[in-house]
Amino acid sequence: MEFEALSSSELSAYLRGVPAVYALLNEPGELDIAEVGDGNLNFVYFVSNAQAPEKSVVVKQAPPFLRLVGKSWPLTRHRMEREVAALQRFGALCPQHVPRVYHADSELFLMVMQRLSSHRILRQGLMDGVVYPKLAAHLSTYLAHTLFYGSDLFLAPDVKKQAVRDAVNSELCKITEDLVFTYPFEDHPSNVYSPAFPRAEIGRLRQSPALRIAVAEMKWAFMNDAETLLHGDLHTGSIMVNQDETYVIDPEFAFYGPMGFDIGAVLANLLLAYFSRDWHDRHQTAGRHGNAGATSYRDWLLDQVTSIWSGFEQTFLALWRDHESRRKSHFIGDDPGGVCVEAYRARFMQRLLAESLGFAGCKMIRRIVGMAKVADITSIADNALRAVVEVRALRCAERLLLERTAIGNIAQVVSMARELQADGRA
């Protein structure tokens, strides 16, 4: 039978038949239901008690196709099962930053989860110039815990290999392989270019051997380096925040891949937010909604880039050292003085930074010339200014890819961004 999204009456009747959820909603006589999905993958509903709106949940259902494109791009609905499993796994590792799953239905490919009614999507907050004082600490904690505890640094080899097998997500990985690493660099119909975007930039993307090789290397790592369980799509639209809390949502792309992919996605989106400030600063009043001034907000965005990487590195290394001290052995084998293992850790983190920057570059390019862009940039109504923003971001992305192994620390990334933002020729 052909798929049809649940109507309000159908969903209401369904939820009344799930005792735990019905009790959570305070057994309402009437439910208020609104479909609020962004149209990319799934149908998403806010459901609340009509008499007590604070009693509410989110319902998410997977259609058998990519909603952004339609029925011409079929997908298995089993991706919902993988998302539920990822939420439960990440929630066990970092419960303060992952919403709770209350109910999952493997026949309807539907789940009911915690509604974050006092939170908003991070991307919207950044576009409005809102400062979130705990954001970097929260995201670095989330990244360190989820990436470390899913890796061979913590898991026994047999447990890790079983986990890799159980988390295969080939369909959604193929979407990433195509839309992030392949289509933006060729003449593909899914690519979308803004009206004033210089066509010479498109030619450079397609014809630069050094850049194409760098992207191919990142694609190879994405496809083959099963280091840990990833969120797989950790952009600022997958993070919900308020002044005190941060939650990571929507891990439907979860799979075992390279650690740097999740880190790079976060850094990429913060850099895109930074470059887009040319427009947003002109259309906001300093002080509104807790905004900082234009210059200080740009500084705050770059501080998040620095603090998220630095906080991640510090926490990840602390988890690593603590785990090895408890089991009285090192990942690299016997090392009585600990000199070799510390040298290995330093090398490991330097490689991870380089990998994260390479993935950040790929993600930025995709958002500029590929499908599914970011509102930070698409909301810029002035086409000429939008093109300037896009070119600056593109130049940053290229340098991250080409110079990733030469960049010694995150401060160099921030300096690069400032330099490109100040370059009137970009």
C-alpha positions in Angstrom: 0.0 0.0 0.0 1.3 3.5 -0.9 2.7 5.5 2.0 0.6 8.4 3.4 1.7 10.6 6.2 -0.4 10.2 9.4 -3.3 12.6 9.7 -3.9 14.4 13.0 -6.8 12.1 13.8 -4.9 8.9 13.0 -1.9 10.0 15.1 -4.2 11.0 18.0 -5.9 7.6 17.9 -2.5 5.8 17.7 -1.0 7.7 20.7 -4.1 7.0 22.8 -3.3 3.3 22.3 0.2 3.6 23.8 -0.4 3.7 27.5 3.0 5.0 28.5 2.8 7.9 26.1 -0.9 8.7 26.9 0.0 8.9 30.6 3.0 11.1 29.8 0.5 13.5 28.0 -1.7 13.4 31.2 -4.4 11.4 29.5 -5.9 14.3 27.5 -9.4 14.5 26.1 -8.0 16.3 23.1 -4.6 16.6 21.4 -3.1 19.5 19.5 -1.0 18.1 16.6 1.2 20.1 14.2 3.5 18.8 11.5 6.7 20.7 11.7 9.3 18.7 9.7 11.8 20.7 7.7 11.0 18.6 4.6 14.5 16.9 4.2 13.9 13.3 5.4 11.0 12.6 7.7 7.6 13.7 9.0 7.8 15.4 12.4 4.9 16.3 14.6 4.6 18.3 17.8 1.9 16.7 20.0 0.5 18.4 23.1 -2.4 18.1 25.5 -4.9 20.7 24.4 -5.8 21.5 28.0 -2.2 21.4 29.4 0.2 22.4 26.6 3.3 21.8 28.7 2.5 18.1 28.4 3.9 17.4 25.0 6.1 15.1 22.9 7.6 14.9 19.4 6.6 12.1 17.0 8.8 11.3 14.1 7.9 9.0 11.2 10.1 7.8 8.3 8.5 7.7 4.8 9.9 5.3 2.2 11.6 8.1 0.3 13.8 11.1 0.7 11.3 13.7 1.6 13.4 16.6 0.2 13.3 15.1 -3.3 10.1 13.0 -3.2 9.2 9.5 -4.3 11.7 9.5 -7.1 14.4 8.9 -4.4 13.3 5.8 -2.5 14.7 4.9 0.9 14.1 2.0 3.3 12.2 3.0 6.3 14.5 1.0 8.5 16.6 4.2 9.0 14.2 5.0 11.8 15.3 1.9 13.7 18.9 3.0 13.3 18.1 6.5 14.6 16.3 5.1 17.6 19.3 2.8 18.3 21.7 5.8 18.0 19.7 8.0 20.3 19.6 5.3 22.9 23.3 4.7 22.6 24.3 8.3 22.7 21.7 8.9 25.4 23.4 6.3 27.6 26.8 7.9 27.1 25.8 11.6 27.4 22.2 11.8 28.8 22.4 15.5 29.5 22.8 16.3 25.8 20.5 13.7 24.1 16.7 13.7 24.1 14.9 10.7 25.6 13.0 8.2 23.4 9.7 7.2 25.0 8.4 4.8 22.4 9.4 3.2 19.1 7.3 1.3 16.6 9.2 -0.9 14.2 6.0 -1.6 12.1 5.1 2.1 11.5 8.8 3.2 11.6 7.8 5.8 14.1 9.1 7.0 17.4 7.9 9.3 20.2 10.5 11.3 22.0 11.1 14.2 24.4 10.0 17.6 23.2 12.4 20.3 23.9 9.8 23.1 24.1 12.0 25.6 25.8 14.8 25.2 23.3 15.4 26.4 19.7 17.4 25.2 16.8 21.0 26.5 17.1 21.2 27.7 13.6 18.3 30.1 14.2 19.8 31.4 17.4 23.1 32.0 15.6 21.4 33.9 12.8 19.7 36.1 15.4 23.1 36.7 17.1 22.3 35.0 20.4 25.2 34.1 22.7 24.9 30.7 24.3 27.5 30.7 27.1 27.6 27.0 27.7 27.5 25.8 24.0 31.2 25.0 23.6 31.4 23.2 26.9 28.3 21.1 26.1 29.3 20.2 22.5 32.9 19.4 23.4 31.6 17.1 26.1 29.1 15.4 23.8 31.7 14.9 21.1 34.4 13.6 23.5 32.1 11.1 25.2 30.3 9.7 22.1 33.4 9.5 20.0 35.7 8.0 22.6 33.3 5.4 24.0 32.4 4.0 20.6 36.0 3.5 19.6 38.7 0.8 19.9 40.3 3.0 22.6 37.5 1.9 24.9 35.7 -1.1 23.5 37.0 -4.6 23.4 38.0 -5.5 19.8 35.2 -8.1 19.4 32.6 -5.8 20.9 33.7 -3.0 18.5 33.5 -5.2 15.4 30.1 -6.4 16.4 28.9 -2.8 16.9 30.3 -1.8 13.5 28.3 -4.7 11.9 25.1 -3.7 13.7 25.3 0.0 12.7 25.7 -0.4 9.0 23.7 2.5 7.4 24.5 2.1 3.7 21.6 4.0 2.2 22.2 7.2 4.2 25.9 6.9 3.9 25.5 6.8 0.1 23.5 10.1 0.3 26.5 11.6 2.1 29.0 10.1 -0.3 27.1 11.6 -3.2 25.9 15.0 -1.9 29.0 15.9 0.1 32.0 14.3 -1.7 30.9 13.8 -5.3 28.1 15.8 -6.8 29.4 19.3 -5.8 32.5 18.7 -7.9 30.8 17.7 -11.1 28.0 19.0 -13.4 25.2 17.3 -11.5 21.5 18.3 -11.7 21.2 18.3 -7.8 23.7 21.2 -7.6 22.2 24.6 -6.9 24.0 27.9 -7.4 22.9 31.3 -6.1 22.2 33.9 -8.9 25.3 36.0 -8.5 27.7 33.2 -7.6 30.7 33.5 -10.0 30.8 30.7 -12.5 34.6 30.8 -12.5 34.4 29.4 -8.9 32.5 26.4 -10.2 35.1 25.7 -12.8 37.9 25.9 -10.2 36.1 23.3 -8.0 35.8 20.9 -10.9 39.2 21.4 -12.5 41.7 21.8 -9.5 43.6 18.5 -9.3 44.9 19.3 -5.8 41.4 20.0 -4.5 39.8 17.0 -6.2 42.5 14.7 -4.7 42.0 16.2 -1.2 38.3 15.6 -1.5 38.8 12.1 -2.8 41.0 11.4 0.3 38.3 12.6 2.6 35.7 10.5 0.8 37.9 7.4 1.1 38.3 8.0 4.9 34.5 8.5 5.2 33.9 5.2 3.4 36.6 3.1 5.1 37.6 4.4 8.5 35.1 2.8 10.9 36.6 4.4 14.0 33.5 5.1 16.1 29.8 5.5 16.1 29.0 8.9 14.6 26.0 11.1 14.6 26.7 11.5 10.9 24.9 14.8 10.3 25.9 17.1 13.1 25.1 20.5 11.8 23.7 23.5 13.6 20.2 22.4 12.5 20.7 19.2 14.5 21.4 21.0 17.8 18.8 22.5 20.1 19.8 25.0 22.7 18.8 27.5 25.4 21.0 29.5 27.8 21.5 26.5 30.0 21.1 23.3 28.0 22.3 21.8 24.7 20.7 18.7 23.0 21.9 16.9 19.9 19.0 15.5 17.8 18.3 13.7 14.5 21.1 11.0 14.3 19.4 9.2 11.4 22.7 9.2 9.5 24.5 7.4 12.4 27.1 4.9 11.3 30.7 3.8 12.2 33.0 6.2 10.5 35.9 8.6 11.1 35.8 10.7 14.2 36.7 13.8 12.4 33.5 13.8 10.4 31.3 14.8 13.3 33.8 17.4 14.6 34.3 18.8 11.1 30.6 19.2 10.6 30.2 21.3 13.7 33.3 23.5 12.8 32.0 23.9 9.2 28.6 25.2 10.3 30.1 27.6 12.8 32.4 29.0 10.1 29.5 29.4 7.7 27.7 31.3 10.4 30.7 33.5 10.8 31.0 34.4 7.2 27.3 35.1 6.9 27.4 37.8 9.6 28.0 40.5 6.9 24.3 40.3 6.2 22.8 39.4 9.5 24.8 42.2 11.3 23.1 44.7 9.1 19.6 43.5 9.9 19.8 43.2 13.7 19.8 45.6 16.5 22.5 45.1 19.1 21.2 44.0 22.4 18.0 42.4 21.0 17.4 38.8 22.1 20.5 38.9 24.2 22.7 39.7 21.1 26.2 40.9 21.3 27.4 43.7 19.1 28.4 42.9 15.5 32.2 42.6 16.1 31.9 40.9 19.4 29.5 38.3 18.0 31.8 37.5 15.2 34.5 37.0 17.8 32.2 34.8 19.9 31.5 32.6 16.9 35.3 32.1 16.3 35.7 31.5 20.1 33.3 28.6 19.7 35.4 27.1 17.0 38.5 27.3 19.3 36.7 26.2 22.5 34.9 23.3 21.0 38.0 21.8 19.5 40.1 22.6 22.6 37.5 21.4 25.0 37.0 18.2 23.0 40.7 17.5 22.9 41.1 18.0 26.7 38.1 15.9 27.6 38.9 13.1 25.0 42.4 12.8 26.3 41.2 12.7 29.9 38.8 9.9 29.1 41.6 8.0 27.3 44.1 8.4 30.1 41.6 7.5 32.8 40.5 4.4 31.0 44.0 3.2 30.4 45.0 3.9 34.0 42.1 1.8 35.2 43.0 -1.2 33.0 46.7 -0.8 33.7 47.7 -1.1 30.0 48.2 1.1 27.0 46.7 0.9 23.5 50.1 0.7 22.0 51.4 -2.0 24.4 53.9 -2.1 27.2 55.3 1.4 27.9 56.6 1.6 31.5 57.4 5.3 31.5 54.4 6.4 29.4 56.6 8.4 27.0 55.6 6.4 23.9 51.9 6.4 24.6 51.9 10.2 25.2 53.7 10.7 22.0 51.2 8.5 20.3 48.3 10.5 21.8 49.8 13.7 20.5 50.1 12.3 17.0 46.6 10.9 17.2 45.1 14.3 18.1 47.1 16.1 15.4 45.9 13.6 12.8 42.3 14.0 14.1 42.5 17.8 13.8 43.7 17.5 10.2 41.0 15.1 9.4 38.3 17.3 11.1 39.4 20.3 9.0 39.3 18.3 5.8 35.8 17.2 6.5 34.8 20.7 7.5 36.0 21.9 4.1 33.9 19.3 2.3 30.8 20.1 4.3 31.2 23.9 3.6 31.6 23.4 -0.1 28.5 21.1 -0.2 26.4 23.8 1.5 27.5 26.5 -1.0 27.1 24.6 -4.4 25.2 21.4 -3.5 21.7 20.4 -2.5 20.3 21.3 1.0 21.9 24.6 1.8 22.0 26.5 5.1 19.6 29.3 6.0 22.5 31.4 7.4 23.4 32.0 3.7 20.2 31.4 1.8 18.4 34.1 3.9 20.7 36.7 2.5 18.4 38.7 0.2 21.1 40.7 -1.5 22.5 38.4 -4.2 25.7 40.3 -4.7 26.5 40.2 -0.9 25.5 36.6 -0.7 28.0 35.8 -3.5 30.7 37.5 -1.6 29.9 35.5 1.5 29.8 32.3 -0.5 33.2 32.9 -2.1 34.8 33.8 1.2 33.5 30.6 2.7 34.5 28.6 -0.4 38.1 29.9 -0.2 38.2 29.0 3.5 36.9 25.5 2.7 39.6 25.0 0.0 42.3 26.1 2.3 41.1 23.7 5.1 41.2 20.9 2.6 44.6 21.7 1.0 46.4 22.8 4.1 44.9 20.5 6.7 48.1 18.5 7.4 50.1 21.7 7.7 47.8 23.5 10.1 49.3 22.9 13.5 46.5 24.2 15.8 43.0 25.5 15.9 44.2 29.1 16.3 45.5 29.0 12.8 42.0 28.2 11.5 40.6 31.2 13.3 43.3 33.4 11.9 42.6 32.1 8.4 38.9 32.9 8.8 39.6 36.4 10.0 42.0 37.0 7.1 39.5 35.8 4.5 36.7 37.9 6.1 38.8 41.0 5.9 39.9 40.4 2.3 37.8 42.8 0.2 38.9 41.0 -3.0 37.1 37.7 -2.0 
